[in-house]
Amino acid sequence: MAEADAGAGGLRSGQRVRVRIRGHPPYGLAVEIVGHERIGASVDWLDIAGPRRGQPRPGDFPVGAEIGAVIRNRVGGPEPPRWYYLMIP
């Protein structure tokens, strides 16, 4: 079982979360975890599953939209700031 990050409200690898799309940087999606808006989070294009071929278009994930995601891993030490990498199943 993945260890929960107590400083981030118990977020842990494999946990399903809702995210809000904040932008489309070259590497993927800039997102915020709903309920944990002060924590940095992103999704790399390679971590987006589905029937798409190639890189998704920004219109596939409009800014402001809320979607489901899964926490892949956390980077950073035990103290803030933390960053979470997510995937979209």
C-alpha positions in Angstrom: 0.0 0.0 0.0 1.3 3.5 -0.9 2.2 5.8 2.0 -0.1 8.7 2.4 1.2 12.2 2.4 -0.2 13.7 5.7 0.8 17.2 4.8 -1.3 17.1 1.6 -4.5 15.8 3.2 -3.5 12.1 2.9 -2.9 12.0 -0.9 -1.2 8.8 -2.0 -0.1 7.0 -5.2 -3.0 5.2 -6.9 -5.6 7.4 -5.3 -8.4 8.7 -7.6 -8.9 12.5 -7.6 -10.7 15.2 -9.4 -8.5 17.7 -11.2 -9.2 21.1 -12.9 -7.3 21.9 -16.1 -5.2 25.1 -15.7 -3.1 25.1 -18.9 -1.4 23.3 -21.7 2.4 23.5 -21.3 4.4 21.6 -23.9 4.8 18.5 -21.7 1.1 17.9 -21.1 -1.4 19.4 -18.7 -1.0 21.8 -15.8 -3.7 20.8 -13.3 -4.8 21.5 -9.8 -6.2 18.8 -7.5 -9.7 19.8 -6.4 -9.6 20.3 -2.6 -5.8 20.6 -2.7 -5.4 23.7 -4.9 -2.2 24.8 -3.2 -0.3 21.7 -4.2 1.4 21.6 -7.7 0.3 18.9 -10.1 0.6 17.9 -13.7 0.0 15.2 -16.2 2.5 14.3 -18.9 1.1 13.5 -22.4 2.4 10.0 -22.1 0.3 9.4 -19.0 -3.0 10.0 -20.7 -4.7 6.7 -21.7 -7.4 6.2 -24.2 -8.0 5.6 -27.8 -6.1 8.7 -29.0 -3.2 8.4 -31.4 -0.4 10.9 -30.8 -0.5 14.0 -28.6 -4.0 15.1 -27.5 -5.1 18.5 -28.7 -5.7 21.3 -26.1 -9.4 21.2 -27.1 -9.5 17.6 -25.7 -8.9 19.1 -22.2 -10.3 22.6 -22.1 -9.0 25.0 -19.5 -11.3 25.0 -16.5 -12.7 21.5 -17.1 -12.8 19.0 -14.3 -11.8 15.4 -15.0 -10.9 12.3 -13.1 -7.2 11.4 -12.6 -5.0 9.1 -10.6 -2.0 10.1 -8.5 1.1 8.5 -10.1 3.8 9.8 -7.7 5.0 12.7 -5.5 8.2 14.5 -5.9 9.9 16.6 -3.3 10.9 16.2 0.3 8.7 15.9 3.3 8.3 19.7 3.5 6.2 21.8 1.1 6.3 22.6 -1.7 5.4 19.3 -3.2 4.5 18.3 -6.7 2.3 15.4 -7.8 2.5 13.7 -11.2 -0.9 12.3 -12.2 -2.2 10.0 -14.9 -5.6 10.0 -16.7 -6.9 6.4 -17.0 
